[in-house]
Amino acid sequence: MKITVVEPLGITEEQARECTADFQKRGWELSLSRTRPENSRVLQERLMDADVAVIADLPLPEETVRNCPRLKMISVAFTGVDHIAVSQCRKQGIAVSNSAGYSNESVSELVIGMALSLYRSLPECDHAVRTGRTRSGLTGRELCGKKFGILGTGAIGKKTALLASAFGCEVLGYSRKKEEGPFQWVPLDTLLSESDILSLHVPLTGETRGMIGTDALKKMKPSAILINAARGPVVDAEALARALKEGQLAGAGIDVFDTEPPLAPDHPLLSCPHVILSPHIGFATEEAMVKRARIVFENIRRWADGCQQNTVC
């Protein structure tokens, strides 16, 4: 069986070999790519003779899947799989597993970091010192005592709730199915209207696409801040930009966009005040990359042993 890692996983080759030490004993061939495929042709070439593919956030379209007759399993080095042609995989009987859980800590810590940075105006503070200014006009706010809203109470949402609680926040949470956790479950309208900080942790689906648009933003407090480290299209970027420019919202921390950075120069959020933008780094820590690799390769072992885990299809 040939296993092809079609793009780098953010770990060293030595770490990759440690994670796959038993593959050779099982008679499996492992191919590690040191660069991302520069185009669809190169991606296709790398996958042509693969029985198992490992892919991170690189789009895998239907056409590519159709042209991979040997492919039997895809281990996705990512939590979300909206970039994978899952329906085509189902048609061809290709198993797909994701890497749920690897970035719980990394994403939730980034969310808290963005909240602190927005509340304490850290980019503006840095600029003030570098340009010979004082702290005038830079009085901040504290997380303690604020209502911290979690939209999407899965593993990352719950981890974020625990961290917010540690800062003394009152944590509110909403998911379609009412559940218990380190938060008080409230209806969606209540979450929108009462949260001082609203953090998004929902997957991208037909239901969640554009979920935070003009209507939802109007329900939020003018003093509230929005943080999105989930999926870019969950938020209507144009509507968010208008809300920020018109003072309907106090600030935003955005790590995900409709397309992967680099962004177009005319992207609406680039000209907005009180916004912290990061180039989709929520999952990207040294620790998370190692956790991810371990899950990715364990997915393959479990599938080969007839007990697939982290099953998407």
NORDASUL-V757426 format. One record per run of one state. SS is the DSSP state (@ for helix, = for strand, . for the rest). FROM is the first residue (numbers start at 1). TO is the last residue. If there is no record, write none. Layout:
BEGIN
ss=SS from=FROM to=TO
ss=SS from=FROM to=TO
END
This chain:
BEGIN
ss=. from=1 to=1
ss== from=2 to=5
ss=. from=6 to=12
ss=@ from=13 to=19
ss=. from=20 to=28
ss== from=29 to=32
ss=. from=33 to=39
ss=@ from=40 to=47
ss=. from=48 to=51
ss== from=52 to=55
ss=. from=56 to=59
ss== from=60 to=60
ss=. from=61 to=61
ss=@ from=62 to=66
ss=. from=67 to=72
ss== from=73 to=76
ss=. from=77 to=83
ss== from=84 to=84
ss=. from=85 to=85
ss=@ from=86 to=92
ss=. from=93 to=94
ss== from=95 to=97
ss=. from=98 to=103
ss=@ from=104 to=119
ss=. from=120 to=121
ss=@ from=122 to=130
ss=. from=131 to=146
ss== from=147 to=151
ss=. from=152 to=154
ss=@ from=155 to=166
ss=. from=167 to=169
ss== from=170 to=174
ss=. from=175 to=183
ss== from=184 to=185
ss=. from=186 to=187
ss=@ from=188 to=194
ss=. from=195 to=196
ss== from=197 to=200
ss=. from=201 to=211
ss== from=212 to=212
ss=. from=213 to=213
ss=@ from=214 to=219
ss=. from=220 to=224
ss== from=225 to=228
ss=. from=229 to=231
ss=@ from=232 to=234
ss== from=235 to=235
ss=. from=236 to=236
ss=@ from=237 to=245
ss=. from=246 to=250
ss== from=251 to=254
ss=. from=255 to=267
ss=@ from=268 to=271
ss=. from=272 to=274
ss== from=275 to=277
ss=. from=278 to=285
ss=@ from=286 to=304
ss=. from=305 to=310
ss== from=311 to=311
ss=. from=312 to=313
END
